[in-house]
Each structure stands twice: as C-alpha cells, then as structure tokens.
Amino acid sequence: MPGEDRLQRIRAQIDELDLQIQDLINRRASAAKQIAEIKLEEDKDAFFYRPEREAAILKTIQRRNKGPMGDEEMARLFREIMSACLALEQPLKIAYLGPEGTFTQSAALKHFGHSIITLPLGSISDVFQEVESGAAHYGVVPVENSTEGVINHTLDMFLRSPLFICGEVGLRIHHHLLSMEADTSTIKRVFSHQQSLAQCRSWLDRNLPDAEQITVGSNAEAAKLAAKEPASAAIAGEMAAELYRLKGLARNIEDEPDNTTRFLVIGRQKALPSGDDKTSILCATRNVAGGLSALLAPLAEHGISMTRIESRPSRQGNWDYVFFIDIEGHQSDPPVIPALEALQERSRLLKILGSYPKAVL
C-alpha cells in the first residue's frame, strides 16, 4: 500500500535522525567533560554552573527556533541536555523549601533540569543556611505570588545573609483538589498551605462551603495527610498528586487563571552579565522628609527602569524600614553603575543582593 510505504520511509528517516541526535548529544557531553578538566586544572574549587551562560544559550535557542516545535518546549529540551552534561562535570546539589512534591521543587527542576540532587528542607532559613555552609551549591526559595503578594520571610533573610541572587524562576501555579475519595460530596476537611487556600478561596466557598480548611506547612504535607486521612482532600500540584497517588477531584481551582509564583535562585557566586538581566538591591533611606523620593531619583536620572519595590521593617527600630528594589540591567552595565553610586551616596544602607539573568521560560 502506498500509504504504508510512505510511513516506512518516514520512520526510517526518524531512526536516522535519532542516531545523529544521540551522537551529537554524546559529543556535547564529551566537550563538557573537557571543560571540567580545564577548569579543575586552573582552580580545584571552580564553579561549573554559569547562570548567565545557560540563560544566554536558552534565549538564543528560542530566538533561532523555526518550529514546528514551540520555543518554550525547545528550550526545555535543551535545558535537560545541558543539565545532564553539567552533571558529568559536577552534579549540582540544590536545596529547596520542601518537603518533596512542593511547587518550589518544581521550580528547581524547571531551572536546573532533572539531572540534579535535590535537598528538601523544612524552612526558608534552612535553605539559606544549607547554601551558606556549602552543603548545597544553590538554593531555590519563593519570593512572591501574583495573587497573594510577597513572601516576607524570604525578603527578611536577605537582611543578614551573605548570599547572592543569581537567578529567577517564574512558575504558573495550578492548584488541584486531590483526595483518596471518589468525589467531593464526602470531603469534610481540606488541607493546604495558607497561600494556596487564599488563592482558591472563591472556589472553596462555592464548592466546599462546609469543609474545614486546615493550614499546614506546605502543599506536599497537605497531600501526605490527605493520602492517610479519610474524608479529606488537599490542594496541591501535579507532582504531589503523583508522589502520594491521589485522585484529582477538580483541576485548576485557583481563582486567578494567571496565578504565577516567582522563585529566586540563591548562591555564593555572582552571576556575570548575560545581556538581559535584573539587579535586586536592598536600601534604607535617611530619616528625612522626602527621603524615599530623593533615594529613587537617580534611577530616573540615569534612565533605569524600576520593576518592583517592597518595604519591610528593618528590625533595628520602630517604624524603621528597608526597601527591596528590582531594576533592569546588570550592576556592571554602564548606565547602572552611576545610578547605584548615586544611590549609595543618598541612602543610609545599600546592599546589592545580586544581578542575574531574567527568567527564560
């Protein structure tokens, strides 16, 4: 049959392409191992992961992609190839806010790929400590949600931590109602993190108005409890559902369809310019009238775009605040240098938390 002959030719073509792809991946892996050998000859404590280079490569891949595969999917494939090649040089240990099955773990895997060693920890402060001690190469922590705002504990940790921000991850958050029960009519308790309960408030009020809402430390912990307790459910993601073998009674129950959480990658190394960067700073104004307006004026004067500002108590006195600010550009970019210098002169405190590539996916 003509159709069958055509199928056989195309399948033979795919087999030949697979062979070429496999050969090229192994050649890339061999080149990565050679880079590791050169780096170790020069410095036994060398960093193998370069966030700015990986971000630049992935953005180039997206720009030159011609389809039919989508840009994001193509970048994800290359992320996994890069992750596997990097593991041949040095398996990365990534600390994250656990337990296993949280959205933070999903963010870590999205950013670094699956060829890493993940270390679930019980608190954001534990993640910082694990990276500061050198027990983990990097950490991943949540910093803000598009619906519920900033995670204050993460911001507070930067007041005293020596770590740098060296990357960011944006993750679309889809919440599912998970349970061992067959349907929602038997659900009397819903476990979840307080942020997830807030993000699904309207859905819960409409569909489970009589169910008790119980706050726990993480969505993964909620899934674990729902797997054990009858007449209960959890609000969590796909990873937790698979891990604890729960049924999905309702999908995408978040009130805002564009619900997104931003995560930060923290480490002991500074990221070099990638060509498309952000810089995060912590600063405090002098206690004078119009102090904040005067502090921010250099950004406008030098044409620097401010993308975010948050205030937090400084913990050094009543009504004393510090400001967390994100700006466009790398701290070593020519327009940014004089702006930061002017900020330094006008502020009581200025700490550059890090310059890092903008999220790729």
Residue, then its C-alpha position, 0 to 999 in steps of 0.5 A: m500500500p502506498g500509504e504504508d510505504r510512505l510511513q516506512r520511509i518516514r520512520a526510517q528517516i526518524d531512526e536516522l535522525d535519532l542516531q545523529i541526535q544521540d551522537l551529537i548529544n554524546r559529543r556535547a557531553s564529551a566537550a563538557k567533560q573537557i571543560a571540567e578538566i580545564k577548569l579543575e586544572e586552573d582552580k580545584d574549587a571552580f564553579f561549573y554552573r554559569p547562570e548567565r551562560e545557560a540563560a544566554i544559550l536558552k534565549t538564543i535557542q528560542r530566538r533561532n527556533k523555526g518550529p514546528m516545535g514551540d520555543e518554550e518546549m525547545a528550550r526545555l529540551f535543551r535545558e535537560i541536555m545541558s543539565a545532564c552534561l553539567a552533571l558529568e562535570q559536577p552534579l549540582k546539589i540544590a536545596y529547596l523549601g520542601p518537603e518533596g512534591t512542593f511547587t518550589q521543587s518544581a521550580a528547581l527542576k524547571h531551572f536546573g533540569h532533572s539531572i540534579i540532587t535535590l535537598p528538601l528542607g523544612s524552612i526558608s532559613d534552612v535553605f539559606q543556611e544549607v547554601e551558606s555552609g556549602a552543603a548545597h551549591y544553590g538554593v531555590v526559595p519563593v519570593e512572591n505570588s501574583t495573587e497573594g503578594v510577597i513572601n516576607h520571610t524570604l525578603d527578611m533573610f536577605l537582611r543578614s545573609p551573605l548570599f547572592i541572587c543569581g537567578e529567577v524562576g517564574l512558575r504558573i501555579h495550578h492548584h488541584l483538589l486531590s483526595m483518596e475519595a471518589d468525589t467531593s460530596t464526602i470531603k469534610r476537611v481540606f488541607s493546604h498551605q495558607q497561600s494556596l487556600a487564599q488563592c482558591r478561596s472563591w472556589l472553596d466557598r462555592n464548592l466546599p462551603d462546609a469543609e474545614q480548611i486546615t493550614v499546614g506547612s506546605n502543599a506536599e504535607a497537605a497531600k501526605l495527610a490527605a493520602k492517610e486521612p479519610a474524608s479529606a482532600a488537599i490542594a496541591g500540584e501535579m507532582a504531589a498528586e503523583l508522589y502520594r497517588l491521589k485522585g484529582l477531584a477538580r483541576n485548576i481551582e485557583d481563582e486567578p487563571d494567571n496565578t504565577t509564583r516567582f522563585l529566586v535562585i540563591g548562591r555564593q557566586k555572582a552571576l556575570p552579565s548575560g545581556d538581559d538581566k535584573t539587579s535586586i538591591l536592598c536600601a534604607t533611606r535617611n530619616v528625612a522628609g522626602g527621603l524615599s523620593a530623593l533615594l529613587a531619583p537617580l534611577a530616573e536620572h540615569g534612565i533605569s527602569m524600576t520593576r518592583i519595590e517592597s518595604r519591610p521593617s528593618r528590625q533595628g527600630n520602630w517604624d524603621y524600614v528597608f526597601f527591596i528594589d528590582i531594576e533592569g540591567h546588570q550592576s556592571d552595565p554602564p548606565v547602572i553603575p552611576a545610578l547605584e553610586a548615586l544611590q549609595e551616596r543618598s541612602r543610609l544602607l545599600k546592599i546589592l543582593g545580586s544581578y542575574p539573568k531574567a527568567v527564560l521560560 
